[in-house]
């Protein structure tokens, strides 16, 4: 069994979006409903935090180690960590009532981000999947989205993965990095046969897709041909997204959702608080992560 522990001092309402930054030797992550960005330093155990003016759905590292590209509510902008300032850049879905959710840059510097209706229990398919180029031009890739999740790019195999939690499906396209063209859409994972539902995801150095199996108490590794390779049990019912980190990218960090405070015992076990940040030590295996791409900083 993998070694799973709680790290850091923050318990989130809705933890999401972990990204390892080798420049700081730290893990960035967010609390969407808590309206906060966090940076956890595993060498000290200290978590530094900043408030955001809206719900941060996702973010990307930039070439400036002090700046993040942040998708919050219905816009993209630049967040300065030292100052805590947010500079708006692009509006997305203004006035629709949706909010931005899962997002990630491809390896050409385009940022892809999906949206959702902010109340999941309403089960409304009002979201879209957007792609924003470095020059600010926009295009809509998908519509009628329930909860946009599971976005991962694999440049070695020329692939783009994306999930809709409501559809219980992860799809894959052939993805031309030079042009951004997506072709040959097919189902990668039919999650009705798996534990839980697909939430956030990441890729490892072998091209395997790691999915947070939300409601399923697990993180699941799928091979590039879509077969289950391993399932790691976690002590939270609602893991939301994994990310590899650590000096050799052998630690799998996992964010989680707190859920209903009145039913905390049904959202976690073994004395773990739901909403905790977890770390899974994979150093005893040959599994390693890959560095996340970055986008250009603001002018």
C-alpha positions as CSV (number, residue, x, y, z in Angstrom):
1,X,0.0,0.0,0.0
2,X,1.2,3.5,-0.9
3,X,2.3,5.8,2.0
4,X,-0.3,8.5,2.2
5,X,0.0,11.4,4.6
6,X,-1.6,14.8,5.3
7,X,0.8,17.7,4.6
8,X,0.6,21.4,5.3
9,X,-1.6,23.2,7.7
10,X,-4.5,24.2,5.4
11,X,-7.9,22.5,5.3
12,X,-9.7,23.8,2.2
13,X,-13.4,24.1,1.5
14,X,-12.7,23.0,-2.1
15,X,-9.0,22.2,-2.7
16,X,-8.0,22.1,-6.4
17,X,-5.4,22.7,-9.0
18,X,-2.1,21.5,-7.5
19,X,1.0,22.4,-9.6
20,X,4.6,21.8,-8.7
21,X,7.1,24.7,-9.3
22,X,10.7,23.5,-9.3
23,X,12.0,27.1,-9.1
24,X,10.5,27.5,-5.6
25,X,10.7,23.8,-4.6
26,X,7.0,24.2,-3.7
27,X,3.5,23.2,-4.6
28,X,0.9,25.8,-5.6
29,X,-2.7,24.9,-5.1
30,X,-6.0,26.7,-4.5
31,X,-9.2,26.7,-2.4
32,X,-11.9,27.6,-4.8
33,X,-14.7,28.3,-2.3
34,X,-12.2,29.7,0.2
35,X,-11.1,32.2,-2.5
36,X,-7.4,31.6,-1.8
37,X,-4.1,30.6,-3.4
38,X,-1.6,28.6,-1.4
39,X,2.1,27.7,-1.8
40,X,3.3,24.8,0.2
41,X,7.0,24.3,0.9
42,X,7.7,20.6,1.8
43,X,11.2,21.4,3.1
44,X,9.7,23.6,5.9
45,X,6.1,22.4,6.0
46,X,5.0,26.0,5.7
47,X,2.1,27.1,3.6
48,X,2.0,30.7,2.4
49,X,-1.4,32.0,1.2
50,X,-3.0,34.9,-0.7
51,X,-6.7,35.8,-1.0
52,X,-8.3,36.2,-4.4
53,X,-11.1,38.5,-5.3
54,X,-13.2,35.7,-6.7
55,X,-13.3,31.9,-6.8
56,X,-10.0,30.7,-8.5
57,X,-10.9,27.9,-10.9
58,X,-7.4,27.2,-12.1
59,X,-4.1,28.8,-12.9
60,X,-0.8,28.3,-14.8
61,X,2.8,29.0,-14.0
62,X,4.4,31.7,-16.1
63,X,8.1,32.4,-17.0
64,X,8.0,35.0,-14.3
65,X,8.3,33.0,-11.0
66,X,6.3,35.6,-9.2
67,X,3.3,35.7,-11.6
68,X,0.5,33.3,-12.3
69,X,-2.1,33.3,-15.0
70,X,-5.3,32.9,-13.0
71,X,-8.8,31.9,-14.2
72,X,-11.2,33.3,-11.7
73,X,-15.0,33.5,-11.9
74,X,-15.5,34.7,-15.6
75,X,-12.1,36.1,-16.5
76,X,-8.4,35.5,-16.9
77,X,-5.8,37.7,-15.4
78,X,-2.3,38.0,-14.0
79,X,-1.8,37.4,-10.3
80,X,1.3,38.8,-8.6
81,X,2.3,36.7,-5.7
82,X,4.4,39.2,-3.9
83,X,1.9,42.0,-4.2
84,X,-1.3,40.0,-4.2
85,X,-2.6,42.1,-7.0
86,X,-4.8,40.8,-9.8
87,X,-4.6,42.4,-13.3
88,X,-7.6,41.5,-15.5
89,X,-6.8,40.3,-19.1
90,X,-9.7,38.6,-20.8
91,X,-13.4,38.2,-20.0
92,X,-15.0,34.7,-20.5
93,X,-18.7,34.0,-20.4
94,X,-19.5,37.3,-18.8
95,X,-23.1,37.5,-17.4
96,X,-23.8,33.8,-17.8
97,X,-23.7,32.8,-14.2
98,X,-21.0,30.2,-14.8
99,X,-17.5,30.2,-13.3
100,X,-14.1,29.0,-14.5
101,X,-12.9,25.6,-13.4
102,X,-10.2,23.2,-14.5
103,X,-7.5,24.6,-16.8
104,X,-4.0,24.0,-18.1
105,X,-1.6,25.3,-20.7
106,X,-0.5,23.3,-23.7
107,X,3.2,23.1,-24.5
108,X,2.9,26.0,-27.1
109,X,1.7,28.5,-24.4
110,X,-2.0,28.3,-25.1
111,X,-4.2,28.2,-22.0
112,X,-7.3,25.9,-22.1
113,X,-9.9,26.3,-19.4
114,X,-13.4,25.0,-18.9
115,X,-16.3,26.3,-17.0
116,X,-19.3,25.0,-15.0
117,X,-22.5,26.1,-13.3
118,X,-21.4,26.9,-9.7
119,X,-23.9,24.7,-8.0
120,X,-23.1,21.1,-9.0
121,X,-26.3,19.7,-7.4
122,X,-28.3,21.6,-10.1
123,X,-26.7,19.3,-12.8
124,X,-26.8,22.1,-15.4
125,X,-24.8,21.7,-18.6
126,X,-24.0,25.4,-19.1
127,X,-20.3,25.4,-19.3
128,X,-17.8,25.6,-22.2
129,X,-14.2,24.8,-22.9
130,X,-12.1,27.8,-24.0
131,X,-8.7,28.1,-25.6
132,X,-6.8,31.3,-25.3
133,X,-3.6,32.0,-27.3
134,X,-0.7,34.0,-26.1
135,X,-1.9,37.0,-28.2
136,X,-5.3,36.9,-26.4
137,X,-7.3,35.4,-29.2
138,X,-10.0,33.0,-28.1
139,X,-11.9,30.0,-29.4
140,X,-14.6,27.8,-27.9
141,X,-13.7,24.1,-28.2
142,X,-16.7,22.5,-26.4
143,X,-20.2,23.6,-25.3
144,X,-22.9,22.1,-23.1
145,X,-20.4,21.2,-20.5
146,X,-21.4,19.9,-17.1
147,X,-18.2,20.1,-15.0
148,X,-15.0,20.7,-17.0
149,X,-12.2,18.6,-15.6
150,X,-9.3,16.2,-16.3
151,X,-7.4,18.4,-18.8
152,X,-4.0,17.0,-19.7
153,X,-1.6,17.4,-22.7
154,X,0.8,14.7,-23.8
155,X,3.2,16.3,-26.3
156,X,5.2,13.1,-26.8
157,X,2.1,11.2,-28.0
158,X,0.4,14.2,-29.5
159,X,-2.6,14.0,-27.3
160,X,-5.1,16.1,-25.4
161,X,-7.2,14.6,-22.6
162,X,-10.3,16.1,-21.1
163,X,-13.2,15.0,-18.9
164,X,-16.7,16.0,-18.0
165,X,-17.5,14.8,-14.6
166,X,-21.3,14.8,-15.3
167,X,-20.8,12.6,-18.3
168,X,-18.5,10.2,-16.3
169,X,-16.2,10.2,-19.3
170,X,-12.6,11.1,-20.2
171,X,-12.0,11.7,-23.9
172,X,-8.8,11.9,-25.9
173,X,-8.0,13.7,-29.2
174,X,-5.0,13.7,-31.4
175,X,-3.5,17.1,-30.8
176,X,-1.3,19.0,-33.2
177,X,0.8,21.2,-31.0
178,X,1.9,23.5,-33.9
179,X,-1.6,24.3,-35.0
180,X,-3.7,23.4,-32.1
181,X,-5.9,21.2,-34.3
182,X,-7.8,18.4,-32.5
183,X,-8.8,15.3,-34.4
184,X,-10.0,11.7,-33.9
185,X,-12.0,12.3,-30.7
186,X,-12.6,9.0,-28.9
187,X,-13.6,7.8,-25.4
188,X,-10.4,7.2,-23.3
189,X,-12.2,6.1,-20.1
190,X,-15.8,5.2,-19.5
191,X,-15.9,6.0,-15.8
192,X,-19.2,4.2,-15.2
193,X,-17.0,1.1,-14.9
194,X,-14.6,2.7,-12.4
195,X,-14.6,3.9,-8.9
196,X,-16.2,7.4,-8.4
197,X,-16.2,10.0,-11.2
198,X,-13.4,11.7,-13.1
199,X,-12.1,14.9,-11.6
200,X,-8.7,16.6,-12.0
201,X,-5.8,14.7,-13.6
202,X,-2.1,14.8,-14.4
203,X,0.4,12.8,-16.5
204,X,3.5,10.9,-15.5
205,X,6.7,10.3,-17.4
206,X,5.4,7.0,-18.9
207,X,2.4,8.8,-20.4
208,X,0.0,7.3,-17.9
209,X,-3.0,9.4,-16.9
210,X,-3.7,9.9,-13.2
211,X,-7.3,10.7,-12.4
212,X,-8.7,11.8,-9.1
213,X,-11.7,9.4,-8.6
214,X,-14.0,11.9,-6.9
215,X,-16.6,10.2,-4.6
216,X,-14.5,7.0,-5.0
217,X,-11.9,7.4,-2.3
218,X,-9.1,6.8,-4.8
219,X,-6.6,8.1,-7.3
220,X,-6.4,5.9,-10.4
221,X,-3.6,5.4,-12.9
222,X,-4.5,4.6,-16.5
223,X,-2.1,3.4,-19.1
224,X,-1.9,5.3,-22.5
225,X,-4.3,2.6,-23.9
226,X,-6.9,3.4,-21.2
227,X,-6.4,0.4,-19.0
228,X,-6.3,0.6,-15.2
229,X,-2.7,0.2,-14.0
230,X,-3.2,0.8,-10.3
231,X,-5.6,2.3,-7.8
232,X,-4.4,4.1,-4.7
233,X,-6.9,4.4,-1.9
234,X,-7.0,7.8,-0.1
235,X,-8.6,8.7,3.2
236,X,-10.9,11.3,1.6
237,X,-14.1,10.5,-0.3
238,X,-13.6,13.5,-2.6
239,X,-10.1,13.7,-4.0
240,X,-10.1,16.5,-6.6
241,X,-6.8,16.6,-8.4
242,X,-3.4,15.0,-8.3
243,X,0.0,16.5,-9.2
244,X,3.6,15.2,-9.1
245,X,6.1,17.1,-7.1
246,X,9.2,16.9,-5.0
247,X,12.8,17.2,-6.1
248,X,12.6,14.1,-8.3
249,X,8.8,14.3,-9.0
250,X,8.2,11.1,-7.0
251,X,5.6,12.6,-4.6
252,X,2.0,12.6,-5.8
253,X,0.1,15.5,-4.1
254,X,-3.7,15.3,-4.0
255,X,-6.2,18.0,-3.1
256,X,-9.6,17.3,-1.7
257,X,-13.1,18.7,-1.1
258,X,-14.4,19.2,2.4
259,X,-18.0,18.5,1.6
260,X,-20.9,19.1,4.1
261,X,-19.4,19.9,7.6
262,X,-22.4,18.2,9.2
263,X,-21.4,15.0,7.5
264,X,-17.6,15.2,7.9
265,X,-17.3,11.6,9.0
266,X,-18.7,10.5,5.6
267,X,-16.1,12.5,3.7
268,X,-12.9,11.3,5.3
269,X,-11.6,8.6,7.6
270,X,-8.6,7.6,9.7
271,X,-8.7,11.0,11.5
272,X,-8.1,13.0,8.3
273,X,-10.0,16.2,7.8
274,X,-11.9,16.4,4.5
275,X,-10.3,19.2,2.4
276,X,-6.8,18.3,3.4
277,X,-3.8,18.3,1.1
278,X,-2.4,14.7,0.8
279,X,1.1,13.5,-0.2
280,X,1.7,10.0,-1.6
281,X,5.3,8.8,-1.6
282,X,6.1,6.9,-4.8
283,X,9.9,7.0,-4.4
284,X,10.0,3.3,-4.0
285,X,8.6,2.8,-7.5
286,X,9.8,3.7,-11.0
287,X,7.0,6.2,-11.4
288,X,7.9,9.9,-11.8
289,X,6.1,13.0,-12.9
290,X,6.8,15.5,-15.6
291,X,7.3,19.3,-15.4
292,X,4.3,21.4,-16.1
293,X,4.4,23.8,-19.1
294,X,4.4,27.6,-18.5
295,X,2.9,30.5,-20.3
296,X,4.5,33.9,-21.2
297,X,4.3,36.5,-18.4
298,X,2.3,39.7,-18.9
299,X,3.9,42.4,-20.9
